[in-house]
């Protein structure tokens, strides 16, 4: 089968590699233009581009895949299928109808749940126990096409969005190669999505990482997992008077079993209200939530490297009774 692959992130790379190794004919790889990244804003080629170059596959990097020149280039290779995975641009009607078998997309959720740009993150943030992958036909409506195939997988209780992303990428390679074979044999089944079950997974903002200690411990833990590695779950440590609060990115946490009896609020300074440090030592920093408590295992203070909570305790002399907050406090 002659396939045009459109993808820009690392999520589709295992699928592209599997198709090449499986003998499928990748006639063109379409990926986003090189863009500056990192602190130095250095322009780097993406992994999809590098793989295409290594394999000698023709490459196209349009600012707009639906522009006349890009459409002409894609049609010129006479594809049987347009496969889109984490590409970052909407596919227009002029491309959807061009290949013999149309255009299909690998989406990182069990559609119709979590349509949108960040399905992995929101499934973790919202405490789902299961997610998966769906191959759909691309239509004009976002993630609304007929389902060609699905694969479910459990979400680990401490699994982060980044870890789940990498695992789903590998599972996706197997699912897509199966669907491609079925399409070639006209054996693939199709079913409509149930619009009554739709959930939306909007693109994450930096502020989506803000930790609210007035939520139960499990909700806080899910927020940390679902925003790791990006945008990162963050809180503020209210240090001594005369110093501005320190921003902390929480890299790894766990819910402390048996901590459900922690009271929601106390007026005294050393009380166990939301955000108050209950214990700080080698095992981590235990922080009270509205119900239960969260143990911080590793974190990143602003401007510093990621460190274990034990190193943070030693280096910053944090003690029980200290308080974490959802807003920065200025010097006083």
C-alpha positions in Angstrom: 0.0 0.0 0.0 1.3 3.5 -0.9 1.1 5.6 2.2 1.6 9.2 2.9 2.5 9.6 6.6 1.8 13.0 8.3 3.1 13.4 11.8 5.3 15.8 13.8 5.6 14.6 17.4 7.3 11.5 18.7 3.9 9.7 19.2 3.7 8.5 15.6 7.3 7.5 15.2 7.0 3.9 16.3 4.1 3.5 13.9 6.1 4.9 11.0 9.0 2.7 11.9 6.8 -0.4 12.1 5.2 0.3 8.7 8.6 0.7 7.1 9.9 -2.5 8.7 6.7 -4.3 7.7 7.3 -3.6 4.0 4.7 -0.9 3.5 5.5 1.7 0.9 5.9 5.1 2.5 5.9 7.4 -0.5 6.0 10.6 1.4 6.5 11.9 5.0 4.8 15.2 5.8 5.9 17.0 9.0 5.9 20.4 10.5 8.6 22.9 9.5 11.7 23.0 11.8 11.1 25.4 14.6 13.3 26.9 17.4 13.1 25.1 20.8 14.8 25.2 24.2 16.3 28.1 26.1 18.7 28.9 23.2 15.9 28.8 20.7 18.0 26.6 18.5 16.3 25.1 15.4 16.3 21.3 15.5 15.0 18.8 13.1 12.2 16.6 14.6 12.6 12.9 15.0 10.1 12.1 12.2 12.2 14.2 9.8 15.4 12.5 10.9 13.9 9.1 10.5 12.6 9.9 7.0 16.0 11.2 6.0 17.7 8.0 7.3 15.3 5.9 5.3 15.6 8.0 2.2 11.9 8.8 2.2 10.8 11.9 0.4 9.9 14.7 2.8 7.5 17.6 2.8 7.4 20.4 5.5 4.5 22.8 4.6 3.4 25.6 6.8 -0.1 24.7 5.7 -0.8 21.1 4.5 -4.0 22.4 2.8 -2.2 25.0 0.7 -2.4 24.4 -3.1 1.3 23.5 -3.5 1.2 21.0 -0.6 -2.0 19.3 -1.9 -0.5 19.1 -5.3 2.7 17.4 -4.0 0.7 14.9 -2.0 -1.7 14.0 -4.9 1.3 13.7 -7.2 2.6 10.6 -5.3 -0.8 8.9 -5.9 -1.2 7.6 -2.3 -3.6 4.8 -1.3 -3.8 6.1 2.2 -3.1 9.3 4.2 -2.1 8.3 7.7 -2.1 11.2 10.2 -0.7 10.9 13.7 -0.1 13.9 16.0 0.5 16.2 13.0 -0.8 19.4 14.5 -2.7 20.7 11.4 -6.2 20.1 10.4 -6.7 18.0 7.2 -9.0 19.6 4.7 -11.5 18.1 2.2 -9.1 18.3 -0.7 -6.8 15.8 1.0 -9.4 13.6 2.7 -10.8 12.5 -0.6 -7.6 12.1 -2.5 -6.3 8.6 -1.5 -8.0 5.4 -2.5 -8.7 4.5 1.1 -9.1 8.0 2.3 -7.4 9.6 5.4 -7.2 8.0 8.8 -6.0 9.2 12.2 -4.6 7.4 15.2 -6.1 9.1 18.3 -4.8 8.5 21.9 -8.1 7.7 23.6 -11.1 5.4 23.4 -13.3 7.7 21.3 -15.8 9.3 21.6 -14.2 10.0 25.0 -11.5 12.7 25.0 -11.7 14.3 21.6 -9.2 17.1 21.3 -5.5 18.0 21.6 -4.6 16.5 25.0 -6.5 13.2 25.4 -3.7 11.4 27.4 -3.3 14.3 29.9 -7.1 14.7 30.6 -7.7 11.0 31.0 -5.0 10.9 33.7 -6.1 14.2 35.3 -9.7 13.0 35.6 -8.7 9.8 37.2 -9.6 7.3 34.4 -8.6 3.7 35.1 -8.5 2.9 31.4 -7.7 4.5 28.2 -6.6 3.4 24.8 -6.2 4.1 21.1 -8.7 4.6 18.2 -8.1 4.6 14.5 -10.7 6.7 12.8 -11.6 8.0 9.4 -10.8 11.8 9.2 -13.8 14.0 8.6 -14.4 17.7 8.7 -15.4 17.5 12.4 -12.6 17.1 15.0 -12.1 13.4 16.0 -15.7 12.6 14.9 -15.1 10.1 12.1 -16.1 6.5 12.0 -14.1 4.1 14.1 -12.0 1.5 12.3 -10.4 -0.1 15.3 -9.6 0.4 19.0 -7.3 -1.0 21.6 -7.8 -0.5 25.4 -5.2 -0.5 28.1 -5.3 0.2 31.9 -3.7 3.3 33.3 -1.4 2.6 36.2 -2.3 4.3 39.5 1.0 6.2 39.5 1.6 6.4 35.8 2.3 9.9 34.4 1.0 11.3 31.2 4.5 11.1 29.7 4.9 7.5 30.6 1.5 6.7 29.2 2.3 8.6 26.0 5.3 6.4 25.4 3.4 3.2 26.1 0.5 4.1 23.9 2.9 5.1 21.1 4.2 1.5 21.0 0.7 0.0 21.2 -0.4 2.3 18.4 2.2 0.9 16.0 0.6 -2.6 16.4 -3.0 -1.3 16.0 -2.2 0.8 12.9 -0.3 -2.0 11.1 -3.3 -4.3 11.7 -5.8 -1.7 10.3 -3.6 -1.0 7.3 -3.6 -4.7 6.4 -7.4 -4.9 6.9 -7.9 -1.9 4.7 -5.9 -3.5 1.9 -8.0 -6.6 2.1 -11.3 -4.7 2.4 -11.8 -6.4 5.8 -12.0 -3.4 8.1 -15.2 -2.8 10.0 -16.6 0.7 10.6 -18.9 2.0 13.3 -20.2 5.4 14.2 -19.3 7.2 17.4 -21.9 7.7 20.0 -22.3 11.5 20.3 -24.0 11.2 23.7 -20.7 9.9 25.1 -18.4 12.6 23.9 -15.9 14.1 26.3 -13.5 16.9 25.3 -9.8 17.1 26.0 -8.7 20.7 25.2 -5.1 21.8 24.7 -3.3 22.2 28.0 -2.3 25.6 29.3 0.5 26.3 31.7 -2.0 27.2 34.3 -3.5 23.7 34.1 -0.6 22.6 36.2 -1.6 24.6 39.3 -2.2 22.4 42.3 -5.2 23.1 44.4 -4.7 21.7 47.9 -8.3 22.2 48.7 -9.0 19.1 46.6 -8.8 15.5 47.8 -5.4 13.8 47.8 -6.3 11.6 44.8 -7.3 14.6 42.8 -4.0 16.4 43.6 -2.0 13.2 42.7 -3.9 12.9 39.4 -3.2 16.5 38.5 0.6 15.9 39.1 0.5 12.7 37.0 -1.5 14.3 34.2 0.6 17.4 33.8 4.0 15.6 33.9 6.2 16.3 32.0 4.3 19.3 30.6 3.2 21.8 31.7 4.3 20.5 35.1 2.3 20.5 38.3 3.3 23.5 40.5 2.7 25.0 43.9 4.2 27.7 46.0 6.0 27.3 49.3 5.2 30.2 51.7 8.6 30.8 53.2 9.5 33.0 56.1 8.4 36.6 56.2 10.5 38.9 54.1 11.0 36.4 51.3 8.9 35.8 48.3 7.2 32.4 47.9 9.2 29.8 46.1 7.6 28.1 43.0 8.0 24.3 43.1 7.2 21.9 40.3 6.1 18.5 41.7 7.7 15.8 39.6 6.5 12.7 41.4 3.9 12.1 44.1 1.9 9.3 45.7 -1.3 9.2 47.8 -0.5 8.3 51.4 -2.6 5.3 52.3 -4.6 5.6 55.6 -4.4 9.4 55.6 -8.1 10.0 55.0 -8.6 11.1 58.6 -6.5 14.3 58.0 -8.9 17.1 59.0 -9.9 19.6 56.2 -8.9 22.8 58.1 -7.4 24.0 61.3 -6.8 27.6 62.3 -3.6 27.1 64.2 -0.4 27.8 62.3 0.9 24.2 62.7 -2.5 22.6 61.9 -3.2 20.1 59.1 -5.2 22.4 56.8 -4.9 22.0 53.1 -1.3 22.6 51.9 0.2 22.2 55.4 3.3 20.0 55.6 2.6 17.1 58.0 6.1 15.5 57.8 9.4 16.0 56.0 12.2 13.6 55.9 14.0 10.9 53.9 10.7 9.3 52.6 9.4 12.6 51.2 7.3 15.6 52.1 3.8 14.8 53.2 1.2 17.5 52.5 -2.4 17.7 53.7 -5.1 17.9 51.1 -8.8 18.5 51.7 -9.1 14.8 52.3 -6.1 12.7 52.9 -2.5 13.6 52.1 0.0 13.5 49.3 3.6 12.5 49.6 6.0 14.5 47.3 8.8 12.2 46.2 10.7 14.5 43.9 10.4 18.1 42.8 12.0 21.0 41.0 12.5 24.4 42.9 12.4 27.4 40.5 15.8 27.8 38.8 17.2 24.5 40.1 17.5 20.9 39.0 15.0 18.2 39.8 15.8 16.6 43.2 14.5 14.1 45.6 12.2 15.4 48.3 14.8 14.2 50.8 17.4 16.5 49.2 14.9 19.3 49.1 14.3 18.9 52.9 18.0 18.9 53.6 18.8 21.9 51.3 15.9 24.1 52.2 15.2 23.1 55.8 11.5 22.7 55.3 9.7 21.5 58.4 6.3 20.2 59.5 3.9 23.2 59.8 5.2 24.8 56.6 2.5 25.6 54.0 2.2 25.1 50.3 -0.3 27.4 48.5 -1.9 27.8 45.1 -0.8 31.4 44.7 2.5 33.3 45.1 2.9 35.6 48.1 5.2 38.6 47.9 7.7 39.6 50.5 6.4 41.2 53.7 
